[in-house]
């Protein structure tokens, strides 16, 4: 596969483009052909931009031949989740009422990728407004897992993760409001970073000061995540959290150099009452052994107090109700029952409840800060089990090694929501496969704004894991 541009990392494509070993036109033509071939099977795109992408690729090739300065991502294809604004390209938010919406501007993160020479090939699937951990919508149907047609892609950035995992494009813009980047990354065996709050500006968020949502990178390798982060990071006037945040040389500092001697990692398998499958427990133990073999000191911490889904829900669902109550009243027949049910849950949250949740959020931040004052990183499984069935209902039961539980969010991804609340950087890394042949993820959390250090430990783990050569059938 080494000669096929669809199976090369963005980092490798960048080097080959610079040497003129491969052209942006060849790359773009190959990934578009693959997208068109796999789309009927995977259903990971809402919109493909074939004509626009080929025009950009030809322009990128002309610039190379003219000896013009090349951007960081010159000629490299990327996708954008259909929650994120793209100028002149349909952005539906996964919702029928917005099926013909065409923004007149790019989100800041997208504009930066384009400015560095990246080529947008399409918009990837999302549930309505990114509202759940499964990727389906009345607008486009279900997105299938890259490894199994019988399983969900996860969500809400399911299309982004599937496009990367299946070799359609090496870089994907995703979003993460409670795990929406890391959940599908774990389900599909790719790298999903939720950076520290402010590292990548979020120019679309309506409550910038209370923000818990992130525009994020999804890639196959840690090096590609560092490359993408380099292009997207940096302050912007639209996001108060981004102002004054420095941008290190992410690709350099994230290189897998040295070891983890004199570094300490606190770990926990799960919060109390949140069981994991035997496969996940075994993969997590193997991951910890790998980190220990790199020199890290490991110490277990109690998961008591980390079961924070009620706090997340009080804040998140209240924001959704404020944003979408009128839309739901105007379009009750064009929105899913699941989305409407989530909006209805917020009716029970009072102003006092909301403010108490914000107090609890601050207490959680301080607790994580105190833990990371004595350690370098936290480690836990990304999910309690592998990808859920393709027809999973968000309000249905979840099966974990034959046991049935009545709530998907706290039982499937108890570890992702806390760090949306606190703002600490968190990443899901491929950590092996279960007996069902599906990927399992390792979740690492770093110190606030120490994203470069988190990428470095991730690169060392990736190098020691030797999983990059395995692709979905």
Secondary structure, 3 states (H helix, E strand, C coil): CCCCHHHCCHHHHHHHHHCCCCCHHHHHHHHHHHHHHHHHHHCCEEEECHHHHHHHHHHHHHHHHCCCCCCCCCCCEEEEECCCCECCEECCCCCHHHCCCECCCCCHHHHHHHHCCCEEEEEECCCHHHCCCCCEECCCEECECCCCCCEECCCCCHHHHHHHHCCCCCEEEEEECCCCCHHHHHHHCCEEEECCCCCECCCCCCCCCCCCCEEEEEECCHHHHHHHHHHHCECCCCCHHHCCCCCCCHHHHCCCCCCCCCCEEEECCCCCCCCCCHHHHHHHHHHHHHHHHCCCEEEECCCCCCCCHHHHHHHHHHHHHHHHHHHHHHCCCCCCHHHHHHHHHHHHCCHHHHHHHHHHHHHHHHHHHHHHCCCCEEEEECCCCCCCECCCCCCCCEEECCEEECCHHHHHCCCCHHHHHHCCCEEEEEEEECCCCCEEEEEEEECCCCHHHHHHHHHHHHHHHCCCCCCCC
